[in-house]
Amino acid sequence: MVRFENVGLRYGLGPEVLRDLNFEIEPQSFQFLTGPSGAGKTTLLRLLFLTLRPTRGLLTVFDHDTATLSKDSLATLRRRIGIVFEDFRLLDHMTTYENVALPFRVMGKEEASYRSEVMELLHWVGLGDRTDALPPVLSGGEKQRAAIARAVIARPQLLLADEPTGNVDPNLAQRLLRLFIELNKSGTTVVIATHDISLMDQYDCRRLVLHDGRLHAYD
């Protein structure tokens, strides 16, 4: 699904923030991405989400060389990817329900075809009584859950999550991880960036460890 070959990334004329990345992400796999603050985890997720391109090396996603794709082609591929940003990026003028339903609206689907599915997921993540609330009145944990629901609702082929359990209590963190695991079992490839070692220790999953811009994989 994803292949990095000698990938490096720098901003402007500065030093490389990621360098010599060589790894693959297999379809339907599940992995944690970890490493110290400033190691480049969010930058790596942005490469995977196709909002950044490498400054050197080869990055292929869904068998496409990302360096050769137009902006429109990248946008088309991006629709196959779900992402949970650490800063949530909910649309403040839309209700919780509308934010979560947004992927279906982008696809051009009629509301009648997805409303019950959106409502079921909102209840599952504990937002059943917040469907009409706007993001500015939601707590950090509620925004986190809404962002996760939006990322998974359309069952993407690749799911990326940046610290998805950082604003919730341990019990809810476990519940959200189960959601990711069930999504993975249904065929979605999952990459979760986290600092939570105790959370990772509970699951026998591959770990991608970033340190000083380099990546090491542990199966």
C-alpha positions in Angstrom: 0.0 0.0 0.0 2.8 2.4 0.9 6.5 2.2 0.0 9.3 4.6 1.0 12.6 4.3 -0.8 15.5 6.5 0.4 13.0 9.2 1.2 14.2 12.5 2.7 12.4 15.7 3.5 13.7 19.2 4.3 11.9 22.6 4.6 13.5 25.1 2.3 17.3 25.2 2.6 17.3 23.8 6.1 18.6 20.4 7.2 16.6 17.2 6.5 14.0 16.6 9.1 13.4 13.1 7.8 16.1 11.1 6.1 16.9 7.8 4.5 13.4 6.3 5.1 13.1 2.8 3.7 10.0 0.8 4.7 6.7 -0.6 3.5 3.2 -0.6 5.0 1.3 -3.6 3.9 -2.4 -3.6 3.1 -4.6 -4.4 6.1 -1.7 -4.0 8.6 -1.8 -2.2 11.9 1.1 -0.2 13.3 2.0 2.3 15.9 4.3 5.3 15.1 6.3 6.5 18.1 9.3 8.5 19.0 10.3 11.5 21.1 8.8 15.0 20.6 10.3 16.6 17.5 11.3 13.3 15.9 9.1 14.0 12.9 6.0 11.9 13.5 3.5 14.5 12.3 5.7 15.3 9.3 5.7 11.6 8.4 1.9 11.4 8.7 1.7 14.5 6.4 3.8 12.6 3.8 1.4 9.6 4.1 -1.6 11.9 3.8 -0.1 13.4 0.6 0.0 17.0 1.8 3.8 16.9 1.7 6.0 15.5 -1.0 9.5 14.2 -0.4 12.5 16.4 -1.4 14.3 13.2 -2.4 13.6 9.5 -2.8 10.6 7.6 -3.9 7.2 7.5 -2.1 4.5 5.3 -3.6 0.9 5.2 -2.2 -1.7 2.9 -3.7 0.9 1.9 -6.3 1.2 5.6 -7.5 4.5 7.5 -7.5 3.5 10.6 -5.6 6.1 12.8 -7.3 4.5 12.4 -10.7 0.9 13.1 -9.7 -1.0 16.4 -10.2 -2.7 18.2 -7.4 -6.1 16.9 -8.6 -4.8 13.3 -8.7 -3.3 13.7 -5.2 -6.7 15.0 -4.0 -8.4 12.0 -5.5 -6.0 9.6 -3.7 -6.5 11.5 -0.5 -10.2 10.6 -0.5 -9.1 7.0 0.2 -7.3 8.1 3.4 -8.9 9.0 6.7 -6.9 11.1 9.1 -7.2 12.3 12.7 -5.2 15.5 13.2 -3.8 16.3 16.6 -5.5 19.7 16.4 -8.8 18.1 15.3 -9.5 20.5 12.4 -13.3 20.4 12.7 -15.3 23.0 10.8 -16.6 25.5 13.4 -19.7 26.4 11.3 -20.9 22.8 11.1 -22.5 20.7 13.9 -20.9 17.6 15.3 -23.2 15.5 13.1 -22.4 17.6 10.0 -18.6 17.3 10.6 -18.8 13.5 11.0 -21.0 13.2 7.9 -18.7 15.4 5.8 -16.9 12.5 4.0 -20.2 11.2 2.7 -21.2 14.7 1.5 -17.9 15.0 -0.3 -18.7 11.7 -2.1 -22.1 13.2 -3.2 -24.2 10.7 -1.2 -27.8 11.5 -0.2 -28.3 12.0 3.6 -30.9 9.3 3.8 -28.3 6.7 2.8 -25.9 7.5 5.7 -27.8 9.3 8.5 -28.4 6.2 10.6 -24.8 5.1 10.3 -23.5 8.5 11.4 -25.9 8.6 14.3 -24.9 5.1 15.4 -21.2 6.0 15.4 -21.8 9.2 17.3 -23.6 7.3 20.0 -20.8 4.7 20.1 -18.2 7.4 20.7 -20.3 9.0 23.4 -21.5 12.0 21.4 -25.1 11.0 20.9 -26.3 14.0 22.9 -24.0 16.4 21.1 -25.0 15.9 17.5 -26.3 19.5 17.1 -23.4 21.2 19.0 -20.9 23.3 17.2 -17.2 22.6 17.8 -16.5 25.8 19.8 -18.7 24.6 22.6 -17.2 21.0 22.6 -14.6 20.0 25.1 -11.2 18.8 23.9 -12.2 15.2 24.4 -15.4 15.7 22.6 -13.6 17.3 19.6 -11.2 14.4 19.6 -14.0 11.9 19.4 -15.8 13.8 16.7 -12.5 14.0 14.7 -12.1 10.2 15.0 -15.6 9.5 14.0 -15.2 11.7 10.9 -12.0 9.9 10.0 -13.5 6.4 10.2 -17.1 6.9 9.1 -16.4 6.1 5.4 -14.2 3.1 6.1 -11.0 4.5 4.4 -8.4 2.1 2.9 -5.7 3.8 5.0 -6.3 5.5 8.4 -3.8 7.8 10.0 -4.2 9.1 13.6 -2.0 11.6 15.3 -2.2 11.1 19.1 -5.9 10.0 18.9 -6.2 9.2 22.6 -4.4 12.2 24.0 -7.4 14.1 25.3 -9.5 11.2 26.7 -9.5 9.1 29.8 -7.9 5.6 29.8 -11.2 3.8 29.5 -12.3 5.8 26.5 -8.8 5.4 25.0 -9.3 1.7 25.1 -12.7 2.0 23.5 -11.3 4.1 20.7 -8.5 1.7 20.1 -11.0 -1.1 19.8 -12.7 1.0 17.1 -9.5 1.2 15.2 -8.8 -2.5 15.6 -12.3 -3.5 14.4 -11.8 -1.1 11.4 -8.5 -2.9 10.7 -10.1 -6.3 10.9 -12.6 -5.1 8.2 -9.7 -4.3 5.9 -8.4 -0.8 6.7 -4.7 -0.3 7.1 -4.0 1.7 10.3 -1.1 3.9 11.4 -1.4 5.5 14.9 1.1 8.0 16.2 1.3 8.0 19.9 3.6 8.7 22.9 1.6 6.3 25.1 4.0 3.4 25.7 1.6 1.7 28.1 -1.2 1.8 25.5 1.1 0.2 22.8 2.3 -2.5 25.3 -1.3 -3.8 25.4 -1.3 -4.7 21.7 1.0 -7.0 19.7 1.4 -4.6 16.8 4.3 -3.4 14.7 6.1 -0.3 15.9 7.7 2.3 13.7 10.1 4.3 15.9 11.4 7.6 14.7 14.5 9.1 16.2 16.6 12.0 14.8 14.7 11.8 11.5 15.4 8.1 10.9 13.0 5.3 11.2 13.3 1.8 12.7 10.6 -0.9 12.4 10.0 -3.5 15.1 7.5 -6.3 14.3 
